[in-house]
Every structure is written in C-alpha cells, then in structure tokens.
Amino acid sequence: MKHSPLLLTAALLFLSLLEIHTTAMAQTNLSSCDLITKSNNFLALADKRAELLDETQDLKAEISDLEKQLPDAISVAELEEQKRLLTSLKEKTARTPLEEQTMENLENKTKLLKTDQFLNDEIAKKKDLYNKDKDLLQCIQETIPQLTSPDQQFRVYMSLGFAFLIAIVIGGFFYLASNDEIMRRAIFSGETGIQFLTLFSLVIAIILFGIINILEGKELAALLGGLSGYILGRTTQKTGAAPSSPSSPEQVAALQKFVRDLNSINVSPPSANLSQTSKAQQLIAEPKDINGAVIKDDDKFFVPAWESTDPNVATVDQAGLVSRVGVGSAEITARFANIKSNPCTVNCT
C-alpha cells in the first residue's frame, strides 16, 4: 500500500505520454468531411484549416483573373477561322512578304489567344474546387470546437494534478491518524486538523482557478488576502503558552503517554460573577483521564490555551485569570491537544 501513490502517478504519466505520442504520430487523411468529423487530431485539423484558407484565397484570385479575361476572349468559331487562314497560308508555295508577316502574326496569336469557352471551363473548374475547399473548411470549423484544445487539455491535466495532490494530503492525514494516537487526537478531537484540511483545499482550489483563468489577479489577491487574515486571526486568538518541549526520548514518551491518557479537561469554578468591585477571577484547569481522575503532570506538559467567547465582556490570559471588560455574559474554556474543557460561565455586572 505504501507504493500505491507512486504507482498511480506513474500510470497517469504513462497515459499522458501515450496520448501525446498517438496525437503526434497520427497521419490522418482529411480529404472529405466524413474523415474530418471522425478525426480527433486537433493539430492535423488546424494544419488542414490553414492549408485550405491559403488555397481558397489563391483560387479566388485565379477566378477573378480569368473573369477579367472574358471580355477580350474570342469565340471558338473565330479561332477556327484564324487557324484555317493560317493553314491556307502555309500551304502556299510562294508567299509575298505581307503574307509571311500575316502568317507569323497568326501563329503567335493562335498560341496566345484563349477562347471564351476555354476560360469558362477553367472558371468552372476553379469554382468547383473552391466550393469543395469551402465545404471542407466549414466542416473543420464545426469539428474543431468539439475537440479538446491544447489549452483545455492543460486545464484538465492541472485539475487532475491538483485533485490528486489534495487526495494525497487527505489520505496521508487519515493514514497517520490510523497509526498515531497523538495525530488522531490532533485531527479529529478538535477543530485544528479539519480546519487545516479545509484551508489547504481552499488554497489549492484558488490557485487552480487562477491557473485555468477562472479568477483574475485582483480576485485571487482578494481571496488569498482574506484567507491569510483569517488564518492570522485564528492563530493570534489561540496562541498561548507553549508546553515544555521534550528534550529526550524519555520525555517524548512521557508526553505521548500524557496525551493518550488525557480524556477531558475540567475548569473550576464552573461559573463566576464579576463586577466593578470584583473585576478578576482565577480559573483552574485540570487534566483528567477516562475515569475522571486527575492526571499527574510532573514534567509540566499541561499548559492549556484559554479562550473567551466574548472578549468585549470578559478576557482571560494564558494563566487562566479572567478579567471583567464590560456588562454581559461570556464562556471561558481551556484547550489542550485539541481537547476542549467544560465552559466556565462568567457573568459581568
């Protein structure tokens, strides 16, 4: 199971390379609309479209040039008459200088002249080829939007890549949680682990939306700025005195045992009344095991973070001292290893 993400990544890369190779090596004959509609080779269609655009422009110019020659063209009967005159002059055994000059002019003229029938036939051929190219071009224009363009392919691959990244992170969390008691408590016993997964997914989604041009620069800056402010606000609110860091394997083992044994936190007294004359109250938090007994903490690991639901009414420092701020009611709780204590209701008059 440890190698499954690596194998999946290798399989995705192999399929992507196979598709690119197939597209590059495909030699599609795009000589009819049926072949065009059946083709899934975007690059070949794009090349054919460019070729047809150039060809139709050339044909259009050739047709226009032939049509301009029509008014000066002679009929087939006139050409035949000039050919008979040329033949009769050639049959003479003796020709005058004027006849020689006439025969030479007729020879040059019959070689260069184009009849109206010839020009009309050429125009018809060019127009027929032009119409066929236009039909193929129209077919390509209708087919290309139905295919996945390179830009859309990039978006699809980026979406799959980021989705795969999120899946790895979430799967890693669950894997670690299933093998480590401390990690399991950190993820599922409180809000921190779930909040991290949620924020991580949101940040990845915002970055992805920026890459695939769903969000513009200002929108990205606003969203990322809002998330940063939220994270900093949560961090500032929950920052408290840190427990002593274990400096030896024995202390690490002792901390892990303390966290495993910790089942609840009891804050006393459960309520307090503060007024203008009594503005402060010291609260005590005790770590307890599953049986409700206080856990012995010789290494001073237990340093909870204190929180107030309404700092405008009452605040609490990280030693558990509650101070009156205004009139109202607030709940004070202590948190450690993502285990939240019972609330102490503080009434301020």
C-alpha positions, 0 to 999 in steps of 0.5 A, a space after each residue: 500500500 505504501 507504493 500505491 501513490 507512486 504507482 498511480 502517478 506513474 500510470 497517469 504519466 504513462 497515459 499522458 505520454 501515450 496520448 501525446 505520442 498517438 496525437 503526434 504520430 497520427 497521419 490522418 487523411 482529411 480529404 472529405 468531411 466524413 474523415 474530418 468529423 471522425 478525426 480527433 487530431 486537433 493539430 492535423 485539423 488546424 494544419 488542414 484549416 490553414 492549408 485550405 484558407 491559403 488555397 481558397 484565397 489563391 483560387 479566388 484570385 485565379 477566378 477573378 483573373 480569368 473573369 477579367 479575361 472574358 471580355 477580350 476572349 474570342 469565340 471558338 468559331 473565330 479561332 477556327 477561322 484564324 487557324 484555317 487562314 493560317 493553314 491556307 497560308 502555309 500551304 502556299 508555295 510562294 508567299 509575298 512578304 505581307 503574307 509571311 508577316 500575316 502568317 507569323 502574326 497568326 501563329 503567335 496569336 493562335 498560341 496566345 489567344 484563349 477562347 471564351 469557352 476555354 476560360 469558362 471551363 477553367 472558371 468552372 473548374 476553379 469554382 468547383 474546387 473552391 466550393 469543395 475547399 469551402 465545404 471542407 473548411 466549414 466542416 473543420 470549423 464545426 469539428 474543431 470546437 468539439 475537440 479538446 484544445 491544447 489549452 483545455 487539455 492543460 486545464 484538465 491535466 492541472 485539475 487532475 494534478 491538483 485533485 490528486 495532490 489534495 487526495 494525497 494530503 487527505 489520505 496521508 492525514 487519515 493514514 497517520 491518524 490510523 497509526 498515531 494516537 497523538 495525530 488522531 487526537 490532533 485531527 479529529 478531537 478538535 477543530 485544528 486538523 479539519 480546519 487545516 484540511 479545509 484551508 489547504 483545499 481552499 488554497 489549492 482550489 484558488 490557485 487552480 482557478 487562477 491557473 485555468 483563468 477562472 479568477 483574475 489577479 485582483 480576485 485571487 489577491 482578494 481571496 488569498 488576502 482574506 484567507 491569510 487574515 483569517 488564518 492570522 486571526 485564528 492563530 493570534 486568538 489561540 496562541 498561548 503558552 507553549 508546553 515544555 518541549 521534550 528534550 529526550 526520548 524519555 520525555 517524548 514518551 512521557 508526553 505521548 503517554 500524557 496525551 493518550 491518557 488525557 480524556 477531558 479537561 475540567 475548569 473550576 469554578 464552573 461559573 463566576 460573577 464579576 463586577 466593578 468591585 470584583 473585576 478578576 477571577 482565577 480559573 483552574 484547569 485540570 487534566 483528567 483521564 477516562 475515569 475522571 481522575 486527575 492526571 499527574 503532570 510532573 514534567 509540566 506538559 499541561 499548559 492549556 490555551 484559554 479562550 473567551 467567547 466574548 472578549 468585549 465582556 470578559 478576557 482571560 490570559 494564558 494563566 487562566 485569570 479572567 478579567 471583567 471588560 464590560 456588562 454581559 455574559 461570556 464562556 471561558 474554556 481551556 484547550 489542550 491537544 485539541 481537547 476542549 474543557 467544560 465552559 466556565 460561565 462568567 457573568 459581568 455586572 
